[in-house]
Amino acid sequence: NVITSDVQPNNKIDICCSAESLPFDDRSIYGLVMCNVLHHIKNPRNFFSEAERVLMPGGKIIMIEPSMTFFGKWIRKLFHHENIDTKASWEIIGDDPIMDSNMANPWIIFKRDLKIFQQEFPRLKLIKYHSHTPLLYLFSGGANHKSIVPGYFLKLIIFIEKIISPLNEIFGFSSTIIIKRLKY
């Protein structure tokens, strides 16, 4: 019952669509799972309106996004090509849906502007915003590169991350964000 999608067509997805215009019936989807998508969506307000429309009551949006912890922001500013602007509005400037982004957008929406989000989308409730994985993403090579450590070291890295997890709000590299569609 999983439908895969992307904003650009390719042979590995079921449908090509924009998150700002979802091709689903009202209240027909139980969950939307997104990995590093929100910070690329040109107008997140359009997406959240669409999510309110298509999600069944009790349905969830589950996102993995960049974390704007001290460490996460610092490493990304040094080594990553995507924009980070914590003072920006929610909208993304530009015409390229893949390259144009603001990695701070999840933090802007759910930390800096949470009250605005709650006012504009009263049927969507932030359930969780949790920073994590200060090491695993880096050592695994991230989304686009080969791992920089042998696979057998990944279990050790996961173990170390569990030990240092109380420091995730300072050193976390990614965030898990969970939004629930309320019943009314």
N, C-alpha and C positions, 0 to 999 in steps of 0.2 A: 504493500500500500504506500510505497514511497515514490514520489515524483521528483526527479532531479531537474534543476533548471539553472540557467545562467543568462546573463544579459547578452552574451555573444553566442552565436550558433556553433555547435561542434557535435561530433558524433557520439559523445559520451554522456549526453543529457537527454532527458525526455522532452522538455519544452524550452524554448527560448522566449524569455519575457523580462520585463522590467519589474523590479520590486514595487515601483510606483503605480503599476497597473497590472494587478494579478488576474490571470484568466480563470478564476474559480468563482463558483456560486457563493452567495451570501451564506455564512455560517456552515461551510462545507469542509473546512480543514481543521484537523485537530492540533497540528503543530507546524511551525515554520522553523527550520534549523538553518542557521547561517554561520558560515565561517569566514571571517574577515570580509564581510559584505557591507555592513552598516556604514562604515567610514568612507565608502565609495558612492553611496546613494545620494544623488544630486539634491533631492528634496525629501529629507527624512519624514517630514510631516505628511507628504503624500503616501509614503510607505506605511506609516502608523495608521492612517485613515483606512488604507486597504487592509491592513492586518485586522483592525477592528471589524471590518466588513466580512472578511472571509473566515475568520476564526470562529469555531463553535464556542459557546459559553464554556469556560474552563480550559479552553485551548491555550497553548503557550507558544511564545517566541523564544527560542534558545539560541543565543549568539556567543561566539568566541570572537573577541575583538582585542586590539592592542590595549595594553594597560598603560595608564599615564602615571604610574608610580615614578619616584625619583629615578630609579635604575632603568625602568622600561623606556621612559622618555629620553633619558640621556643616551642610552645605547642606540636607540632608533635615530636620534638626531645625528649621531656620529656615522652610522653605518647603513642607514636605510634611505631610499630615494623619495619616499612619500612625505608629503607635507604634514607638519604638526603645528597647529595654531590654536592654543587654548583660549584665545580671545575672540575667535571667529564666531559668526552666526552658525546656525545649523546647516545652511545651504552650502553645497560644494560648487565652486566656480570652475568653469571649463566645459569642454565638449566631449572629452574622452572618458567614457564610463569605467575604463579599466585603470588608467593612469591618474586621473584627477581624483583627489581624495583629501581628507583631513583625518589623520589617525587619532586626533583628539576628540572627534565627534561623539563617540560613545560616552566619554567622560563628560563632555559638554552637556549632552542631553540628560544623562542619568546622575550626574553629580552636581555640576554647576547649575544647571537649569531644571533640576528635578521638579520643582514646584510648577514651572511652566508646563512641563510634560504632563503632570498630573491634572492641571487645569484644562489643557487642550484635549487630552485623551482620558477622560474619566473612566472609561470601560477597560483601560489597560493599566495593570498594576505591576510595578517593579517588585518582583519577589526576591531577586538575588542580584548582587553585583559583587563579584568576588575575584580579586586578583590572585594569580597563581603562576606556576612554572617559571621561576626566575632563571633556571638553567637549561631545562629540557629543550625548549624551543631553539636556543642558541646552539647547543651541542648536537642536536638532531639535524641541523642544517636548515631549519625553518621550512617554509612551504615550497621553496624552489631549488634547493641545493641538496647535494648529498651530505650525509652525516659527516661531521668532522671528527667523530670518535667511532671506534668499532662498536657494533651493535651490542656486544656483551657488556659494555660500560653503561648502557642506558639504564639497566636495572639499578646500578650503583647511583647514578644521577637521580633517579626517582626516589631512592632511599634518602639521599642527602636532602632532596627537596622536602620530604616529609619532616625531617628533623628541623629544617629552617623555616617551615611553613608559618610560624608566628610572625615572621618578618615579611610576609607576602605583600602587605600594603606598602612597603618601602621598595622591595626588590622584584615583585611580580612583573612578568613580561607580557602576560596575556590576562584577559578577564573573561569570566563566564557571566553572562547577563541573561536573566530569565524574567520574562514578562508574561503575565497571565491575563487572559480575556475574562473579565468578570461576567457574571450571569445576567446582569441587567442590561 
